[in-house]
């Protein structure tokens, strides 16, 4: 299926009140938001699993674990990992919307 | 000619202020600047020659000597300063052991002066308030029993030694130098090198004023404040080489649990704590001074951007340290009431001010640039508006990232984790803007407050956090293209549906991938979006798209509406009733998104049970759900393919509604394996989880109550063996164990279930209920005083006598719903009042005791440690919340929160904090166990009514049995 990038951009811009900006700046901001969010998710994941968990995680990376193994590991350490991630995203949006408005 | 003045004040917590003329000195000093005595003794004022760059660092004595032409003055200062603080002198080790927390005292207020220094007021019965100061860790060690150290003599400490530490901690490092100083190298040496570099570039003709130098040299002498008359002993201690007390060092210092210093001083009750005074009276000056941004001369945009970034990071560091400190304090003293004094640390204020100042400079420069490009008038205004807007948003993201970065730097990660973190940025930035757009949109759309109505909308809505999760998971992997191909190939051979996967792989173009698999990931994301969208389209029957659509309508006006409630239909139509905070509005939106996620999850559950083990593994990975969760989802009817049940076919409801009802009936009656959460919440929770999420709250409570009553009636005469046969392994309907497989279909016929869902009300079994105990939710009672700390002496607790309730003795399950309803309607209002009245007439004088107990009871329920530490939370709101919030609403929201912590509920309908919900939930369970149906809330019973009633039950029981205790 085709993806309507323009509409996604427009709706994200509307959500975060970026409408008045040049399109290029809108895209730039949206792009930055994604990166910031993904990094934060990784950070909070590591914080959540703790030092010992990070060591285990790094051990898996040393062994060149697959995505599936990593995913299983995170799910084991953080049951309901998707929910955990969702909460981070929620907080991110709240923070951005507060700051943008 | 003197052009610039820099004032340093160690007792102002390391801040450095700028003024432009000598006259400006008066504007930044807290007392008259003309007399030497009036100057803060720890201040150093330096004047720089014309044209020299302002210097905003705190000097060591050696440094002052180095830079001061009037060497004699500076030398004199330096000598005295060094004499006052020998290089190797430890910080009063004796004092460290002398003060200990005492039994019976309580901390009334806290002021966090710096991140590892606190002032706090101690209240002790029969004694004057005491203000103390200590390092944060020492403070925590004294008030946290788990960390409490062995005490020694309780003696006042020599005050000078305390303030020495304060002065030392207050030494600040200029913003641009903090990062450059290598602490391993030694503060002074590193700082000197840094200094030398600067001076090579710009030699200064600094002048140290004689008067100020003299003051500094005399500062070991205590002085008395002219303002308060209290003994304000200031002293300082300069430790050679000590340069940096910035946030980073503070943070590391806070890890050290050993006490460094403390002070105890007895003060009059009317006197504010030292920290509060200083911060309120003086630091405000500093803040306002610092906001007077001196135009940055000839700074390039690049320089300004770098300075903003530096200031931002410093602020983020201070913020992190500040938050950590307060968290520690809040954990140690959760009941701390005096939030007024819980002000932010001086470090944080300072760095925020610096950061804001730099931002302002940068924005000003941008505006100047616009002007230079020839814009003017309205066009200029428009362009300026755009620039400012962009800065606002861009900076918000940048600050968020800075906080992430600072937190990352405080982790004990090894190389691999750091590498994975770095991979995210690297790989992400390789993506095209379109890919970034899709990823960001999908991540944001999937969880809350954002609906995308474009073709990708459904997938994005359903995918949500899952896509972010995938990205993060992939960050750590170092799968090469070759390895990935091999792995995928192996998977292909094992797949049941090789064609499906093959197409997917082909679409992904795996062969073109490089070592970092983010390109692949971005393609997977596109693929998943499409896939999920397809799934979502199948769920139209449930009204998902309608909900999403209505949500989208509401979303457009989210930020301007007075209120948006959680129900999608309401989201489209803002209510005008009550003001709702911005946060509430944001939180209130995503009900439909949750629904859509649920629908996709159900679909995944069905696919899971039919899949091979390998495919199941993939589904687990894709959905992030466990085997158990997926199996549970599979028991939920998949709407699209569901045949109409006979009863549904005969229903007058529309087809989708009939399908939904049929599914609901089977969902309730189907076998169900209980979880730990169910075990805690009991049968109510099980039934709650089986009902459609979109069922209105009031209806939900009625249905659950009736279902529970109907089941209880069937179970009433069952033996423990029979109970076990239908899944209650405990043999007790009130006790559910995790893993019980409840066969509610054997207790509830489809017809019974259907009639209950259609509105039939089933009352609880009444036969066991003592006649004096109310059996259903009473009507709101306005005559019982709300016992918030006050006790009424009026024994007349009811407005007027009412007839006693005629309690049915038949089992509740009856096909004649109308008859039951009539019984309810026929009951006179004021049943509970009558009960109270009759009881207190029989037990004169007990009403006061009842009210007192009610107040305590509610305090136990709702004055939780969590709300005690919430800023802006007003306990007085609890009373209002109790009066209008239905217990069923709270239980329902709590149940949803247990299953999904990001569940967003209507905070207008239910203003309780989750910790309060938790307590109420436990009370309902415990009261149900203790009193059976009478202990459970009625369908529309408010929290106020319910707590009164339960307290009454407890009260009665306690009078009958004085040894009775009730735990929840």
Interface residues (C-beta under 8 A of the other chain):
Chain A: X1 X2 X3 X4 X5 X7 X8 X9 X11 X12 X14 X15 X16 X17 X18 X20 X21 X22 X25 X27 X28 X29 X30 X31 X32 X33 X34 X35 X36 X37 X38 X39 X40 X41 X42 X43 X45 X46 X47 X51 X54 X55 X57 X58 X60 X61 X62 X64 X65 X66 X67 X68 X70 X71 X72 X74 X75 X79 X80 X81 X82 X83 X85 X86 X87 X88 X89 X90 X92 X93 X94 X95 X96 X97 X98 X99 X100 X101
Chain B: X385 X386 X389 X390 X392 X393 X394 X395 X396 X397 X398 X399 X400 X401 X404 X407 X408 X411 X412 X413 X414 X415 X416 X417 X419 X420 X421 X424 X425 X428 X429 X433 X434 X436 X437 X438 X439 X440 X441 X443 X444 X446 X447 X448 X449 X450 X451 X452 X453 X454 X455 X456 X460 X464 X465 X466 X468 X469 X470 X471 X472 X473 X474 X475 X476 X477 X478 X479 X483 X487 X517 X526 X529 X530 X533 X555 X556 X559 X582 X583 X586 X587 X617 X618 X620 X621 X623 X624 X625 X626 X900 X901 X902
